Amino acid sequence: MKKRVTRLGGLLAAYQRRDPAARSKLEIFMLYPGVHAIINHRIAHWLYLHHRFFLARCVSQWSRFWTGIEIHPGATIGRRLVIDHGMGIVIGETAEVGDDCLLYQGVTLGGTGKDKGKRHPTLGNNVLVGSGAKVLGPFKVGDNARIAAGAVVLREVPPNSTAVGVPAQVVRVAGKPVYYADDVDQIHMDNPVQEELNALTQRIEQLETELRQVKETKERTA
């Protein structure tokens, strides 16, 4: 008979899979601020849905004080969200986070201040957002997408792709294995801006070489 996994059990198991420092589910449950933030958010979100807005905000503010992670009671959070360390994370009211996502410290799922109604991003399933990344606006980040550390994302990110830079540019993973959230390497990613700068540098060096050759030819024939 297949063992039934509770929502909390699935969350703790997700931390064990993705955090090499995690030793036991008891340690995770007792000491991990990301777990506490999610549990508190479930309570605050229930209150929010039942129009107990003041109480919902009280719970979320207490959680923010206790964990350093600010999740608005109105945000919709999927299953098995792993928050690594988590200090400084901010998730806005209309943000939506899918299942099996991974957020590092300093991430912001926020708005630009120009939109009304739906103001914050929607993350699909299995999305990784690197340390210090800012995802701002009411757009979708597709399933299995990766956002590099420090990126500022201001437009939609397609599924199975990587967003890098400020402002972020999308690099499709054509011809390469699809990166999933379990691959937690935030360093070895293609950077389209750097690639363009390298190409320009090579072109300038080539032109300087050609110019030098022309000058030498003129001097010999003078």
VEXGUVEX-870928 format. One line per 10 residues: their letters; for each residue x, y, z of N, C-alpha, C. Coordinates in nm, 2 decimals, always signed. Example, Ala and Ser with C-alpha at 12.3 -4.5 7.8 and 13.67 -1.06 7.14 Angstrom:
<recs>
AS	+1.32:-0.57:+0.78:+1.23:-0.45:+0.78:+1.32:-0.33:+0.78; +1.28:-0.22:+0.71:+1.37:-0.11:+0.71:+1.29:+0.00:+0.79
</recs>
This chain:
<recs>
MKKRVTRLGG	+0.08:-0.12:+0.00:+0.00:+0.00:+0.00:+0.09:+0.12:+0.00; +0.06:+0.22:-0.09:+0.14:+0.34:-0.10:+0.12:+0.43:+0.02; +0.23:+0.48:+0.08:+0.22:+0.56:+0.19:+0.18:+0.70:+0.15; +0.08:+0.76:+0.22:+0.03:+0.89:+0.19:+0.13:+0.99:+0.25; +0.17:+1.09:+0.17:+0.26:+1.20:+0.21:+0.18:+1.32:+0.24; +0.19:+1.38:+0.36:+0.12:+1.50:+0.39:+0.19:+1.62:+0.33; +0.12:+1.73:+0.33:+0.18:+1.85:+0.27:+0.31:+1.89:+0.34; +0.31:+1.89:+0.48:+0.42:+1.92:+0.56:+0.54:+1.82:+0.53; +0.50:+1.69:+0.52:+0.60:+1.59:+0.50:+0.67:+1.61:+0.36; +0.59:+1.64:+0.26:+0.64:+1.67:+0.13:+0.74:+1.79:+0.13
LLAAYQRRDP	+0.70:+1.89:+0.21:+0.79:+2.01:+0.22:+0.92:+1.98:+0.28; +0.92:+1.90:+0.39:+1.04:+1.86:+0.46:+1.13:+1.78:+0.37; +1.07:+1.69:+0.30:+1.14:+1.60:+0.21:+1.21:+1.68:+0.10; +1.14:+1.79:+0.05:+1.20:+1.87:-0.05:+1.32:+1.94:+0.00; +1.32:+1.99:+0.12:+1.44:+2.05:+0.18:+1.55:+1.95:+0.19; +1.52:+1.83:+0.23:+1.63:+1.72:+0.24:+1.69:+1.70:+0.10; +1.61:+1.70:+0.00:+1.66:+1.67:-0.14:+1.75:+1.79:-0.19; +1.72:+1.91:-0.15:+1.78:+2.02:-0.22:+1.88:+2.09:-0.13; +1.89:+2.07:+0.00:+1.98:+2.13:+0.09:+2.08:+2.03:+0.14; +2.20:+2.03:+0.09:+2.30:+1.93:+0.14:+2.34:+1.94:+0.29
AARSKLEIFM	+2.30:+2.05:+0.35:+2.33:+2.07:+0.49:+2.22:+2.02:+0.58; +2.11:+1.98:+0.52:+2.00:+1.93:+0.60:+2.03:+1.79:+0.65; +2.02:+1.77:+0.78:+2.05:+1.64:+0.84:+1.93:+1.55:+0.87; +1.82:+1.61:+0.91:+1.70:+1.54:+0.95:+1.58:+1.62:+0.93; +1.46:+1.56:+0.92:+1.34:+1.63:+0.91:+1.31:+1.71:+1.03; +1.35:+1.65:+1.15:+1.32:+1.72:+1.27:+1.40:+1.85:+1.28; +1.53:+1.85:+1.24:+1.61:+1.97:+1.23:+1.55:+2.07:+1.14; +1.51:+2.03:+1.02:+1.45:+2.12:+0.93:+1.32:+2.18:+0.99; +1.24:+2.10:+1.05:+1.11:+2.15:+1.10:+1.13:+2.25:+1.21; +1.23:+2.22:+1.30:+1.25:+2.31:+1.42:+1.33:+2.43:+1.39
LYPGVHAIIN	+1.43:+2.43:+1.29:+1.53:+2.53:+1.28:+1.53:+2.61:+1.15; +1.46:+2.56:+1.05:+1.47:+2.63:+0.92:+1.37:+2.74:+0.90; +1.41:+2.87:+0.88:+1.32:+2.98:+0.88:+1.23:+2.97:+0.75; +1.27:+2.91:+0.65:+1.19:+2.90:+0.53:+1.06:+2.81:+0.56; +1.08:+2.70:+0.63:+0.97:+2.62:+0.67:+0.87:+2.70:+0.76; +0.93:+2.77:+0.86:+0.84:+2.85:+0.95:+0.76:+2.95:+0.87; +0.83:+3.02:+0.77:+0.76:+3.12:+0.69:+0.65:+3.06:+0.61; +0.67:+2.94:+0.56:+0.56:+2.88:+0.48:+0.44:+2.84:+0.57; +0.47:+2.78:+0.68:+0.37:+2.74:+0.78:+0.29:+2.86:+0.82; +0.36:+2.97:+0.86:+0.29:+3.09:+0.90:+0.20:+3.15:+0.78
HRIAHWLYLH	+0.26:+3.14:+0.66:+0.18:+3.19:+0.55:+0.06:+3.11:+0.52; +0.06:+2.98:+0.54:-0.06:+2.90:+0.53:-0.17:+2.96:+0.62; -0.14:+2.99:+0.74:-0.23:+3.04:+0.84:-0.28:+3.18:+0.79; -0.18:+3.27:+0.76:-0.22:+3.40:+0.72:-0.30:+3.40:+0.59; -0.27:+3.31:+0.50:-0.35:+3.31:+0.37:-0.49:+3.26:+0.40; -0.51:+3.17:+0.49:-0.65:+3.12:+0.52:-0.73:+3.24:+0.58; -0.66:+3.31:+0.67:-0.73:+3.43:+0.73:-0.76:+3.53:+0.62; -0.67:+3.55:+0.53:-0.69:+3.65:+0.42:-0.81:+3.61:+0.33; -0.82:+3.48:+0.30:-0.93:+3.43:+0.22:-1.06:+3.44:+0.29; -1.06:+3.44:+0.42:-1.19:+3.46:+0.50:-1.21:+3.60:+0.55
HRFFLARCVS	-1.14:+3.69:+0.48:-1.16:+3.84:+0.50:-1.12:+3.88:+0.64; -1.03:+3.81:+0.71:-0.97:+3.85:+0.83:-0.84:+3.92:+0.81; -0.85:+4.03:+0.74:-0.73:+4.10:+0.68:-0.63:+4.14:+0.79; -0.69:+4.20:+0.90:-0.60:+4.25:+1.01:-0.52:+4.14:+1.07; -0.60:+4.03:+1.11:-0.53:+3.91:+1.17:-0.43:+3.85:+1.07; -0.47:+3.84:+0.94:-0.37:+3.79:+0.84:-0.25:+3.87:+0.84; -0.26:+4.00:+0.84:-0.14:+4.08:+0.84:-0.06:+4.07:+0.97; -0.13:+4.05:+1.08:-0.05:+4.03:+1.21:+0.03:+3.91:+1.20; -0.02:+3.80:+1.15:+0.05:+3.67:+1.14:+0.17:+3.69:+1.04; +0.15:+3.76:+0.93:+0.26:+3.77:+0.83:+0.37:+3.86:+0.88
QWSRFWTGIE	+0.33:+3.97:+0.96:+0.43:+4.06:+1.01:+0.51:+3.99:+1.13; +0.44:+3.91:+1.21:+0.52:+3.83:+1.31:+0.61:+3.74:+1.24; +0.57:+3.67:+1.13:+0.65:+3.58:+1.06:+0.77:+3.65:+1.00; +0.75:+3.77:+0.95:+0.86:+3.85:+0.89:+0.96:+3.89:+1.00; +0.91:+3.93:+1.12:+1.00:+3.96:+1.23:+1.08:+3.83:+1.27; +1.02:+3.72:+1.27:+1.08:+3.60:+1.32:+1.18:+3.53:+1.22; +1.14:+3.54:+1.09:+1.22:+3.47:+0.99:+1.30:+3.56:+0.90; +1.27:+3.69:+0.89:+1.33:+3.77:+0.79:+1.27:+3.75:+0.65; +1.16:+3.68:+0.64:+1.10:+3.65:+0.51:+0.96:+3.72:+0.51; +0.94:+3.80:+0.41:+0.81:+3.87:+0.41:+0.72:+3.82:+0.29
IHPGATIGRR	+0.61:+3.75:+0.33:+0.52:+3.70:+0.23:+0.38:+3.76:+0.26; +0.33:+3.83:+0.16:+0.20:+3.90:+0.19:+0.09:+3.79:+0.20; +0.00:+3.81:+0.29:-0.11:+3.70:+0.31:-0.18:+3.67:+0.18; -0.19:+3.76:+0.09:-0.27:+3.74:-0.03:-0.19:+3.65:-0.14; -0.06:+3.64:-0.12:+0.01:+3.56:-0.22:-0.03:+3.41:-0.22; -0.02:+3.35:-0.34:-0.06:+3.21:-0.35:+0.07:+3.13:-0.37; +0.09:+3.04:-0.28:+0.22:+2.96:-0.27:+0.18:+2.81:-0.29; +0.25:+2.75:-0.39:+0.23:+2.61:-0.42:+0.29:+2.52:-0.32; +0.30:+2.39:-0.36:+0.35:+2.29:-0.27:+0.50:+2.28:-0.28; +0.57:+2.24:-0.17:+0.71:+2.21:-0.17:+0.80:+2.32:-0.21
LVIDHGMGIV	+0.76:+2.45:-0.18:+0.85:+2.56:-0.20:+0.97:+2.55:-0.10; +1.09:+2.56:-0.16:+1.21:+2.56:-0.07:+1.27:+2.70:-0.08; +1.28:+2.75:+0.04:+1.34:+2.88:+0.06:+1.48:+2.86:+0.13; +1.59:+2.88:+0.05:+1.72:+2.86:+0.10:+1.77:+2.98:+0.18; +1.79:+2.97:+0.31:+1.83:+3.08:+0.40:+1.71:+3.17:+0.41; +1.69:+3.25:+0.30:+1.56:+3.33:+0.29:+1.57:+3.47:+0.34; +1.67:+3.51:+0.41:+1.67:+3.65:+0.47:+1.65:+3.75:+0.35; +1.56:+3.84:+0.37:+1.54:+3.95:+0.28:+1.44:+3.91:+0.16; +1.39:+3.80:+0.16:+1.29:+3.76:+0.06:+1.16:+3.84:+0.08; +1.11:+3.89:-0.03:+0.98:+3.97:-0.03:+0.89:+3.91:-0.14
IGETAEVGDD	+0.77:+3.87:-0.11:+0.67:+3.81:-0.20:+0.55:+3.90:-0.19; +0.50:+3.96:-0.30:+0.39:+4.06:-0.30:+0.26:+3.99:-0.30; +0.16:+4.07:-0.28:+0.02:+4.03:-0.26:-0.04:+3.94:-0.37; -0.02:+3.98:-0.49:-0.08:+3.91:-0.61:+0.02:+3.81:-0.67; +0.13:+3.79:-0.61:+0.23:+3.69:-0.66:+0.17:+3.55:-0.65; +0.21:+3.47:-0.75:+0.17:+3.33:-0.74:+0.30:+3.24:-0.77; +0.32:+3.14:-0.68:+0.44:+3.06:-0.69:+0.39:+2.91:-0.71; +0.44:+2.85:-0.81:+0.39:+2.71:-0.84:+0.46:+2.61:-0.75; +0.44:+2.48:-0.79:+0.50:+2.37:-0.71:+0.65:+2.35:-0.74; +0.72:+2.31:-0.63:+0.86:+2.26:-0.64:+0.95:+2.37:-0.69
CLLYQGVTLG	+0.92:+2.50:-0.64:+1.01:+2.61:-0.67:+1.12:+2.62:-0.57; +1.22:+2.70:-0.60:+1.34:+2.72:-0.51:+1.38:+2.86:-0.52; +1.38:+2.93:-0.40:+1.41:+3.07:-0.39:+1.53:+3.08:-0.30; +1.63:+3.17:-0.34:+1.74:+3.20:-0.25:+1.72:+3.33:-0.18; +1.82:+3.36:-0.09:+1.80:+3.48:-0.01:+1.80:+3.61:-0.10; +1.73:+3.71:-0.05:+1.73:+3.84:-0.12:+1.64:+3.85:-0.24; +1.56:+3.74:-0.27:+1.47:+3.75:-0.39:+1.35:+3.84:-0.36; +1.31:+3.91:-0.47:+1.19:+3.99:-0.46:+1.10:+3.95:-0.57; +0.98:+3.91:-0.54:+0.87:+3.89:-0.64:+0.77:+4.01:-0.62; +0.80:+4.12:-0.69:+0.74:+4.25:-0.66:+0.67:+4.31:-0.78
GTGKDKGKRH	+0.63:+4.43:-0.76:+0.56:+4.51:-0.87:+0.65:+4.63:-0.91; +0.60:+4.69:-1.02:+0.68:+4.81:-1.06:+0.61:+4.94:-1.02; +0.50:+4.93:-0.95:+0.43:+5.05:-0.91:+0.34:+5.11:-1.01; +0.34:+5.06:-1.13:+0.26:+5.11:-1.24:+0.13:+5.03:-1.27; +0.12:+4.91:-1.21:+0.01:+4.82:-1.25:-0.10:+4.82:-1.13; -0.22:+4.79:-1.17:-0.33:+4.78:-1.08:-0.38:+4.64:-1.09; -0.45:+4.59:-0.98:-0.50:+4.45:-0.99:-0.39:+4.35:-0.97; -0.37:+4.27:-1.07:-0.25:+4.18:-1.07:-0.13:+4.26:-1.09; -0.04:+4.27:-0.99:+0.07:+4.35:-0.99:+0.20:+4.28:-0.98; +0.20:+4.15:-0.94:+0.32:+4.08:-0.91:+0.33:+3.95:-1.00
PTLGNNVLVG	+0.45:+3.90:-1.01:+0.47:+3.79:-1.11:+0.41:+3.66:-1.07; +0.40:+3.57:-1.17:+0.35:+3.43:-1.15:+0.46:+3.34:-1.19; +0.51:+3.25:-1.09:+0.61:+3.15:-1.12:+0.54:+3.02:-1.15; +0.59:+2.96:-1.26:+0.54:+2.82:-1.29:+0.59:+2.72:-1.19; +0.58:+2.60:-1.23:+0.64:+2.49:-1.15:+0.79:+2.47:-1.17; +0.86:+2.43:-1.07:+1.00:+2.39:-1.08:+1.09:+2.51:-1.13; +1.06:+2.63:-1.08:+1.14:+2.75:-1.11:+1.24:+2.77:-1.01; +1.36:+2.81:-1.05:+1.47:+2.85:-0.96:+1.50:+3.00:-0.97; +1.50:+3.07:-0.86:+1.53:+3.21:-0.86:+1.66:+3.24:-0.77; +1.77:+3.28:-0.83:+1.89:+3.29:-0.76:+1.90:+3.41:-0.66
SGAKVLGPFK	+2.01:+3.41:-0.59:+2.02:+3.51:-0.48:+2.02:+3.65:-0.53; +1.94:+3.73:-0.46:+1.93:+3.88:-0.50:+1.85:+3.91:-0.62; +1.79:+3.81:-0.69:+1.72:+3.84:-0.81:+1.59:+3.92:-0.78; +1.55:+4.00:-0.88:+1.43:+4.08:-0.86:+1.34:+4.05:-0.98; +1.22:+4.00:-0.96:+1.12:+3.97:-1.06:+1.01:+4.07:-1.04; +0.99:+4.16:-1.13:+0.90:+4.28:-1.11:+0.80:+4.29:-1.22; +0.67:+4.27:-1.18:+0.57:+4.29:-1.28:+0.47:+4.18:-1.29; +0.36:+4.20:-1.35:+0.25:+4.09:-1.36:+0.27:+4.00:-1.48; +0.38:+3.93:-1.49:+0.40:+3.84:-1.60:+0.43:+3.70:-1.55; +0.44:+3.61:-1.65:+0.46:+3.47:-1.61:+0.61:+3.43:-1.63
VGDNARIAAG	+0.66:+3.36:-1.54:+0.79:+3.29:-1.55:+0.76:+3.14:-1.57; +0.79:+3.09:-1.69:+0.74:+2.95:-1.73:+0.80:+2.84:-1.65; +0.74:+2.72:-1.66:+0.79:+2.60:-1.59:+0.94:+2.58:-1.62; +1.01:+2.53:-1.52:+1.15:+2.49:-1.53:+1.24:+2.60:-1.57; +1.20:+2.73:-1.55:+1.29:+2.84:-1.58:+1.39:+2.86:-1.47; +1.50:+2.92:-1.51:+1.60:+2.96:-1.41:+1.63:+3.11:-1.42; +1.64:+3.18:-1.31:+1.68:+3.32:-1.30:+1.81:+3.33:-1.23; +1.91:+3.38:-1.29:+2.04:+3.39:-1.23:+2.05:+3.49:-1.11; +2.14:+3.47:-1.03:+2.16:+3.55:-0.91:+2.19:+3.70:-0.96; +2.12:+3.79:-0.89:+2.14:+3.93:-0.92:+2.06:+3.98:-1.05
AVVLREVPPN	+1.99:+3.90:-1.11:+1.91:+3.94:-1.23:+1.80:+4.03:-1.20; +1.76:+4.12:-1.29:+1.64:+4.20:-1.27:+1.55:+4.17:-1.39; +1.44:+4.09:-1.36:+1.35:+4.04:-1.47:+1.23:+4.13:-1.48; +1.21:+4.19:-1.59:+1.10:+4.29:-1.61:+1.00:+4.24:-1.72; +1.02:+4.12:-1.78:+0.93:+4.07:-1.88:+0.92:+3.92:-1.87; +0.83:+3.87:-1.94:+0.80:+3.72:-1.94:+0.92:+3.64:-1.97; +0.93:+3.53:-1.89:+1.04:+3.43:-1.92:+0.98:+3.30:-1.97; +1.02:+3.25:-2.08:+0.96:+3.13:-2.14:+0.99:+3.01:-2.06; +0.92:+2.90:-2.07:+0.96:+2.78:-2.00:+1.09:+2.72:-2.05; +1.16:+2.65:-1.96:+1.29:+2.58:-1.99:+1.39:+2.68:-2.04
STAVGVPAQV	+1.40:+2.80:-1.98:+1.50:+2.90:-2.03:+1.57:+2.96:-1.91; +1.67:+3.04:-1.94:+1.74:+3.10:-1.83:+1.75:+3.25:-1.85; +1.72:+3.33:-1.75:+1.73:+3.48:-1.76:+1.85:+3.53:-1.68; +1.93:+3.61:-1.74:+2.05:+3.66:-1.69:+2.07:+3.81:-1.71; +2.12:+3.88:-1.61:+2.16:+4.02:-1.64:+2.07:+4.12:-1.58; +2.11:+4.25:-1.61:+2.03:+4.37:-1.56:+2.02:+4.47:-1.68; +1.90:+4.49:-1.74:+1.78:+4.40:-1.72:+1.80:+4.26:-1.78; +1.73:+4.17:-1.73:+1.75:+4.03:-1.76:+1.72:+4.00:-1.91; +1.80:+3.92:-1.97:+1.78:+3.87:-2.11:+1.76:+3.72:-2.10; +1.68:+3.67:-2.19:+1.64:+3.53:-2.18:+1.74:+3.45:-2.28
VRVAGKPVYY	+1.79:+3.34:-2.23:+1.88:+3.25:-2.30:+1.81:+3.12:-2.31; +1.76:+3.08:-2.43:+1.69:+2.95:-2.44:+1.80:+2.84:-2.44; +1.76:+2.73:-2.39:+1.85:+2.62:-2.37:+1.84:+2.52:-2.49; +1.85:+2.58:-2.61:+1.84:+2.50:-2.73:+1.96:+2.41:-2.75; +1.94:+2.28:-2.77:+2.05:+2.19:-2.79:+2.12:+2.15:-2.67; +2.07:+2.19:-2.55:+2.14:+2.15:-2.43:+2.03:+2.09:-2.33; +2.08:+2.02:-2.23:+1.98:+1.96:-2.13:+1.91:+2.07:-2.07; +1.78:+2.05:-2.04:+1.70:+2.15:-1.97:+1.74:+2.16:-1.83; +1.76:+2.28:-1.78:+1.79:+2.30:-1.64:+1.67:+2.29:-1.55; +1.68:+2.21:-1.45:+1.56:+2.20:-1.36:+1.61:+2.26:-1.22
ADDVDQIHMD	+1.51:+2.28:-1.13:+1.54:+2.35:-1.01:+1.63:+2.27:-0.92; +1.64:+2.14:-0.94:+1.73:+2.06:-0.86:+1.88:+2.09:-0.89; +1.90:+2.15:-1.01:+2.04:+2.19:-1.05:+2.06:+2.33:-0.99; +2.12:+2.33:-0.87:+2.13:+2.46:-0.80:+2.25:+2.54:-0.83; +2.32:+2.51:-0.94:+2.44:+2.59:-0.98:+2.39:+2.72:-1.03; +2.43:+2.83:-0.96:+2.39:+2.97:-1.00:+2.50:+3.04:-1.07; +2.61:+2.97:-1.10:+2.73:+3.04:-1.15:+2.75:+3.01:-1.30; +2.75:+2.89:-1.34:+2.78:+2.85:-1.47:+2.66:+2.86:-1.56; +2.63:+2.98:-1.60:+2.52:+3.01:-1.69:+2.57:+3.10:-1.81; +2.51:+3.08:-1.92:+2.55:+3.17:-2.04:+2.50:+3.31:-2.01
NPVQEELNAL	+2.59:+3.40:-2.04:+2.55:+3.54:-2.02:+2.56:+3.61:-2.16; +2.44:+3.64:-2.22:+2.44:+3.70:-2.36:+2.51:+3.83:-2.37; +2.50:+3.91:-2.26:+2.57:+4.04:-2.27:+2.72:+4.03:-2.27; +2.77:+3.94:-2.19:+2.92:+3.91:-2.20:+2.96:+3.85:-2.33; +2.88:+3.77:-2.39:+2.91:+3.71:-2.52:+2.92:+3.81:-2.62; +2.82:+3.91:-2.62:+2.82:+4.02:-2.72:+2.94:+4.11:-2.70; +2.98:+4.14:-2.58:+3.10:+4.22:-2.55:+3.23:+4.15:-2.60; +3.23:+4.02:-2.58:+3.35:+3.94:-2.62:+3.36:+3.95:-2.78; +3.24:+3.94:-2.84:+3.24:+3.94:-2.99:+3.29:+4.08:-3.04; +3.24:+4.19:-2.97:+3.29:+4.32:-3.01:+3.43:+4.34:-2.99
TQRIEQLETE	+3.48:+4.29:-2.88:+3.63:+4.30:-2.85:+3.71:+4.23:-2.95; +3.67:+4.11:-2.99:+3.74:+4.04:-3.10:+3.74:+4.12:-3.23; +3.63:+4.18:-3.26:+3.62:+4.26:-3.39:+3.71:+4.38:-3.38; +3.71:+4.45:-3.27:+3.80:+4.56:-3.26:+3.95:+4.52:-3.27; +3.99:+4.42:-3.21:+4.12:+4.37:-3.22:+4.16:+4.33:-3.37; +4.06:+4.27:-3.44:+4.08:+4.24:-3.58:+4.10:+4.36:-3.66; +4.02:+4.47:-3.64:+4.03:+4.59:-3.71:+4.16:+4.66:-3.68; +4.20:+4.66:-3.56:+4.33:+4.73:-3.52:+4.45:+4.65:-3.59; +4.44:+4.52:-3.60:+4.55:+4.45:-3.67:+4.55:+4.48:-3.82; +4.43:+4.49:-3.88:+4.43:+4.52:-4.02:+4.48:+4.67:-4.05
LRQVKETKER	+4.44:+4.76:-3.96:+4.49:+4.90:-3.97:+4.64:+4.91:-3.96; +4.69:+4.83:-3.86:+4.84:+4.83:-3.85:+4.91:+4.78:-3.97; +4.85:+4.68:-4.03:+4.91:+4.62:-4.15:+4.91:+4.72:-4.27; +4.80:+4.79:-4.28:+4.79:+4.89:-4.39:+4.90:+5.00:-4.37; +4.91:+5.05:-4.24:+5.01:+5.15:-4.21:+5.15:+5.10:-4.25; +5.18:+4.98:-4.21:+5.32:+4.92:-4.23:+5.34:+4.91:-4.38; +5.24:+4.87:-4.46:+5.25:+4.86:-4.60:+5.28:+5.00:-4.67; +5.21:+5.10:-4.62:+5.23:+5.24:-4.67:+5.37:+5.29:-4.64; +5.42:+5.26:-4.52:+5.55:+5.30:-4.48:+5.66:+5.23:-4.57; +5.64:+5.11:-4.60:+5.74:+5.04:-4.68:+5.74:+5.09:-4.83
TA	+5.63:+5.13:-4.87:+5.62:+5.17:-5.01:+5.65:+5.32:-5.03; +5.66:+5.40:-4.92:+5.68:+5.54:-4.92:+5.82:+5.57:-4.97
</recs>
